[in-house]
Amino acid sequence: MPQDCLFCKIFAGEIPSKEVFRDPEMMAFEDIRPVAPVHVLVIPKEHVPSVAEVQSQHQALLYRMVELANRIAEERQISREGYRLVFNKGPQAGQSVYHLHLHLLGGRAMGWPPG
């Protein structure tokens, strides 16, 4: 775990969060600066700096992240109207924490193109 990684510290319980889900390998929590009524982050325990560093051995990890986001969307009752799943890579895309994370956004209409 990199000592300065915010999400590694959240996963380790060193920084509090509003947890939505946790198991030994993955967690989900409310975004501290939500941009939609539902804005949940899904992160793996494994420190992967960004989606650009995802490799073939991460297939199951990515599947679990999407599966968890879909399950939370069902629980939050936003599946019927729709929701957005987003991986950001780099500062121009809005990545501010360099630990792989998936945004689940929903509960309002989303514009296209984003940003």
Rosetta silent file (secondary structure, phi, psi, omega in degrees, C-alpha in Angstrom):
SEQUENCE: MPQDCLFCKIFAGEIPSKEVFRDPEMMAFEDIRPVAPVHVLVIPKEHVPSVAEVQSQHQALLYRMVELANRIAEERQISREGYRLVFNKGPQAGQSVYHLHLHLLGGRAMGWPPG
SCORE:     score description
SCORE:     0.000 S_00000001
   1 L     0.000  120.628  173.637    0.000    0.000    0.000 S_00000001
   2 L   -61.501  134.486 -174.434    1.479    3.354   -0.988 S_00000001
   3 L   -62.913  -26.920 -174.985    1.660    5.489    2.166 S_00000001
   4 L  -100.574    8.172 -176.882    0.052    8.524    0.535 S_00000001
   5 L   -83.208  115.501 -179.753   -2.891    6.795   -1.198 S_00000001
   6 H   -56.997  -46.415 -176.328   -6.194    8.122    0.141 S_00000001
   7 H   -71.182  -32.943  173.664   -8.207    5.091   -1.007 S_00000001
   8 H   -62.474  -40.048  178.848   -5.701    2.608    0.450 S_00000001
   9 H   -67.870  -38.107  176.262   -6.092    4.446    3.763 S_00000001
  10 H   -63.817  -45.843 -179.877   -9.888    4.357    3.474 S_00000001
  11 H   -60.638  -39.662 -178.772   -9.798    0.627    2.739 S_00000001
  12 L   -74.824   -7.438 -179.966   -7.497    0.078    5.734 S_00000001
  13 L    83.312   10.030  179.740   -9.918    1.994    7.977 S_00000001
  14 L   -78.033  -23.434  177.494   -7.388    4.752    8.683 S_00000001
  15 L  -125.787  130.195 -178.140   -9.731    7.365    7.188 S_00000001
  16 L   -70.641  153.199  175.511  -13.481    7.172    7.834 S_00000001
  17 L  -149.161  163.822  174.394  -15.987    6.811    5.028 S_00000001
  18 L   -90.668   88.057 -175.358  -19.710    6.212    4.628 S_00000001
  19 E   -66.355  139.777  174.653  -19.418    2.557    3.679 S_00000001
  20 E  -108.140  -33.776 -177.533  -21.985    0.978    1.417 S_00000001
  21 E  -157.071  148.356  173.474  -20.268   -2.414    1.068 S_00000001
  22 E  -154.711  137.106  165.722  -17.093   -4.143    2.253 S_00000001
  23 L  -140.310 -177.436 -175.608  -15.499   -7.540    1.876 S_00000001
  24 L   -63.170  -20.724 -174.835  -11.841   -8.569    2.130 S_00000001
  25 L  -115.781  -10.327 -173.174  -11.056   -7.536   -1.475 S_00000001
  26 E  -152.992  153.116  172.967  -13.429   -4.690   -2.354 S_00000001
  27 E  -148.047  162.281  175.191  -15.429   -1.865   -0.869 S_00000001
  28 E  -134.864  143.439 -179.849  -17.917    0.803   -1.887 S_00000001
  29 E  -151.869  159.903  179.633  -18.551    4.116   -0.178 S_00000001
  30 E   -67.509  136.244  175.886  -20.353    7.414   -0.690 S_00000001
  31 L   -67.002  138.937 -178.178  -18.379   10.027   -2.629 S_00000001
  32 L   -71.538  -23.251  176.607  -17.397   12.932   -0.386 S_00000001
  33 L  -127.078   74.233 -175.231  -18.323   15.407   -3.169 S_00000001
  34 L   -65.097  142.970  176.186  -21.332   13.859   -4.888 S_00000001
  35 L  -112.577    7.575  177.805  -22.365   15.139   -8.320 S_00000001
  36 L  -153.192  160.790  178.115  -25.606   13.141   -8.392 S_00000001
  37 L   -55.133  -35.904  171.682  -28.161   11.960   -5.822 S_00000001
  38 E  -113.365  117.763  176.959  -26.446    8.557   -5.961 S_00000001
  39 E  -144.600   96.231 -176.420  -22.654    8.821   -6.185 S_00000001
  40 E  -117.169  138.933  175.716  -20.868    5.766   -4.865 S_00000001
  41 E  -102.794  135.796  176.049  -17.230    4.804   -5.415 S_00000001
  42 E  -113.003  123.807 -178.525  -16.230    1.165   -5.823 S_00000001
  43 E  -130.595  148.091  171.819  -12.579    0.391   -5.082 S_00000001
  44 E   -88.843  158.035  173.666  -10.462   -2.748   -4.879 S_00000001
  45 L   -65.337  -41.221 -179.488   -8.110   -3.425   -1.988 S_00000001
  46 L   -61.399  131.356  179.135   -5.311   -3.965   -4.510 S_00000001
  47 L   -82.327  107.656  172.136   -3.583   -0.709   -5.347 S_00000001
  48 L  -119.038  120.142 -171.812   -3.801   -0.195   -9.107 S_00000001
  49 L   -59.779  -35.810  179.284   -3.003    3.462   -9.931 S_00000001
  50 L  -163.282  174.990  178.767   -5.529    3.850  -12.749 S_00000001
  51 H   -62.766  -23.699  179.112   -7.539    2.048  -15.391 S_00000001
  52 H   -68.888  -21.550  179.400   -4.502    2.390  -17.689 S_00000001
  53 H   -94.438    3.444  177.814   -2.578   -0.035  -15.446 S_00000001
  54 L   -67.068  133.962  179.852   -5.252   -2.733  -15.583 S_00000001
  55 L  -124.864  177.377 -175.084   -3.839   -5.979  -16.947 S_00000001
  56 H   -57.654  -32.218 -179.627   -5.223   -9.376  -17.901 S_00000001
  57 H   -70.757   -7.010  179.088   -4.912  -10.658  -14.331 S_00000001
  58 H   -94.786    7.857 -178.026   -7.419   -7.954  -13.279 S_00000001
  59 H   -55.404  -49.830 -178.188  -10.327   -9.418  -15.269 S_00000001
  60 H   -65.190  -37.282  178.996  -12.081  -10.851  -12.218 S_00000001
  61 H   -62.325  -47.346  178.983  -11.444   -7.665  -10.250 S_00000001
  62 H   -63.262  -41.300  177.466  -13.059   -5.491  -12.934 S_00000001
  63 H   -59.396  -45.922 -179.717  -15.992   -7.879  -13.204 S_00000001
  64 H   -63.572  -37.799  178.943  -16.537   -7.722   -9.435 S_00000001
  65 H   -62.196  -47.049 -179.907  -16.361   -3.913   -9.463 S_00000001
  66 H   -67.579  -42.249  178.500  -19.047   -3.672  -12.156 S_00000001
  67 H   -58.813  -43.757  179.423  -21.129   -6.411  -10.532 S_00000001
  68 H   -65.632  -43.774  177.962  -21.029   -4.563   -7.202 S_00000001
  69 H   -60.327  -42.657  177.892  -21.946   -1.238   -8.817 S_00000001
  70 H   -61.812  -40.986  179.731  -24.896   -2.911  -10.572 S_00000001
  71 H   -65.701  -40.992  178.234  -26.057   -4.431   -7.283 S_00000001
  72 H   -65.976  -38.631  176.857  -25.862   -1.080   -5.487 S_00000001
  73 H   -60.115  -40.816  176.224  -27.804    0.543   -8.340 S_00000001
  74 H   -63.021  -46.919 -179.262  -30.545   -2.058   -7.815 S_00000001
  75 H   -62.349  -36.235 -179.355  -30.537   -1.455   -4.063 S_00000001
  76 L   -85.107    0.901  176.316  -30.725    2.318   -4.555 S_00000001
  77 L    59.557   43.229  175.483  -33.594    1.810   -7.038 S_00000001
  78 L  -113.602    2.353 -177.404  -31.936    3.650   -9.923 S_00000001
  79 L   -64.663  -40.546 -174.980  -31.722    0.688  -12.324 S_00000001
  80 L   -63.899  -46.759 -178.004  -35.024    1.306  -14.070 S_00000001
  81 L   -81.201  -24.429  176.723  -34.332    4.928  -15.026 S_00000001
  82 L   114.808  160.284 -179.589  -30.636    4.355  -15.624 S_00000001
  83 E  -154.965  169.645 -178.408  -27.249    5.160  -14.195 S_00000001
  84 E  -122.533  138.151  173.156  -23.704    5.813  -15.316 S_00000001
  85 E  -113.523  129.859 -173.296  -20.515    3.890  -14.497 S_00000001
  86 E  -135.774  130.854  164.773  -17.289    5.866  -14.964 S_00000001
  87 L  -108.530  126.101  175.095  -13.564    5.170  -14.752 S_00000001
  88 L  -102.731  145.444  177.491  -11.499    8.365  -15.018 S_00000001
  89 L  -131.942  110.962  174.522   -7.843    8.318  -16.093 S_00000001
  90 L    90.510  164.435 -174.516   -5.660   11.341  -15.477 S_00000001
  91 H   -64.067  -35.982  179.829   -6.264   14.940  -14.428 S_00000001
  92 H   -68.638  -23.230  177.181   -8.034   16.079  -17.606 S_00000001
  93 H   -89.494   -8.350  178.238  -10.582   13.312  -17.102 S_00000001
  94 L   102.326    6.517  178.205  -11.057   14.285  -13.465 S_00000001
  95 L   -72.936  121.913  179.097   -8.995   11.610  -11.718 S_00000001
  96 L  -116.645  -17.335  175.356   -7.788   13.088   -8.439 S_00000001
  97 L  -118.630  122.728 -175.128   -6.989    9.892   -6.504 S_00000001
  98 L   -91.496   68.103  174.650   -4.569    7.526   -8.221 S_00000001
  99 L  -147.687  125.416 -177.272   -6.141    4.266   -7.102 S_00000001
 100 L   -46.602  128.326  176.600   -8.470    2.423   -9.479 S_00000001
 101 L  -152.766  149.820 -178.824  -12.076    3.345   -8.711 S_00000001
 102 E  -115.516  126.874  176.539  -15.441    3.142  -10.401 S_00000001
 103 E   -90.414  129.998  168.875  -18.036    5.886  -10.008 S_00000001
 104 E  -104.915  117.231 -177.675  -21.688    4.849   -9.826 S_00000001
 105 E  -122.795  132.979  178.039  -23.798    7.922  -10.692 S_00000001
 106 E  -172.409 -177.662  179.760  -27.570    8.067  -10.822 S_00000001
 107 L    93.251    2.680  175.823  -30.778    9.492   -9.528 S_00000001
 108 L  -157.184  165.068  177.064  -30.943   12.304  -12.095 S_00000001
 109 L   -68.738  139.214  178.654  -30.738   12.785  -15.860 S_00000001
 110 L  -108.170  137.085  177.507  -27.202   12.720  -17.205 S_00000001
 111 L   -82.152  160.775  175.139  -26.121   14.878  -20.127 S_00000001
 112 L  -140.325  133.205    1.282  -24.189   13.665  -23.149 S_00000001
 113 L   -74.629  154.017  178.581  -21.454   14.219  -23.941 S_00000001
 114 L   -68.782  157.911  176.234  -20.237   14.301  -20.340 S_00000001
 115 L    75.395    0.000    0.000  -18.073   17.143  -19.106 S_00000001
